[in-house]
């Protein structure tokens, strides 16, 4: 989903400099977001930075018309579909064989590493 800059923009210039993809530019009248370059800051930030930094909270908003066309909508749905399929498969395997050797091996290894970390003294302060 891309974002658009509305008429509420006060031209503070913040969004132009924080955009990681360079999608925000200023023409002779106002700022605009290039929908082909805007990717919701995916791969850079957890939330769109134009929206996060906007002092008006209403000048940079999601372009709801682009949701149906967005390639990220399909990939996000595909990601979560795959994630839940994998989760369900692993849980069903664990329930079918709760005493499997791989589970015991993982748990024993994890327990040993955790015990080592808990026994390692942590020094605080200045070393002389």
N, C-alpha and C positions, 0 to 999 in steps of 0.2 A: 504494500500500500504506500502510495506517495503522499506527500503533504503539499498543501497550497498555502499561499500567503494571502490573507484577506485584506479588506479595506481598513481593518483595525490596526494595521501596521503603522508604527510611529517612526520607522526608518532609523532605528537605533544602531544598525549595522552589526549587531551581535551575531545574528544567525549566519551571515555571510562568512564570517571568519571561523566559526566553529564547525561548519558542515564538513565532514570528512571526505565526501565525494565531490565537493565543489559544485553541487547541484544548484546552489543559490547564487543568483546574479541580480544586478540592478540594471534596469533599463532606464530610459529617460523619465518614466513616470513612477515606477515603484519596483519593489523587489519581486522576483518570481523564482519558482522552483522548477527545474528541468525534470520532468517526470521520468525521463529515460535514465537519468543519473541518480535520482533519489532512490534509496533502498532501505529507508527507515533506520539508517545507521547500523544495519546488520553487519556484524563482523568488527564493528568499532566500539559501539556503546550498547547498553541494555535498552535505552529509550532514545527516541529521536531527539537530537540535540537542539534543533531549531525550536521545537515545542518546549523543551526544558529551559532554554535560556531566554525565551520571549518574555519581556516584562509586562506585556498586556494580557497574557494568558488566553488571548483569543485571536491573535494575528496569524499564528502558524497552527493550522489545524489539519487533521487527516482528510484526505480527499476521498470521501465515501464512494464517489462514483467510480473510483479506480479499484475498489476492492474486488469486484467480480473479474477484472482483467489482470489482477496482480499474479505474477508467477509465484510469489512468496506464499500466497494463500494455499495454492495446491501443494507446494513443497512442505509447508507447515503441517497441513492436514496429513500428508504422507508420512512426515516424520513422526507425528504422534500416533498414527495408526501403526507404524512399524514398532514404535516404542512399546505400546500396549500389547501388541502381538508377541514381542520378545518377552516382556514381563510375564504375560499369561503362560507362555511356553515354559519359562524357567520355574515359575511357581508350581505348575502342574508336574514338572519333573521332580521337584523337591518333595512335593506331597506324595508322589508315587513311590519314591525311594528315599525316605527321610534319613536313612542311615548309610548313605552312599559314601564310598571311600574318598571321593573328591571333596565332598563337604567336610568330612573329618580332617582331611589333609589341610584344606584351607583354614579351618578353624584352629587347628593346632599351630600352623605357621603364624597366623595372625596373633594368637595368644602368646607365643614365644617372643615375637617382635614387640608386642605391647609390654610384656614383662621386662624386656631389656630396656625399653624406654623409661619405664617407671623406676627402674633400679639405677639408672644413670644419674649421678648427682649433677645438679645444675648449679653452677657457680654464679653468684651475683656480685657485682661490684667491680673494683679495679684490680687487675692482676699485677703483681709486682714481681 
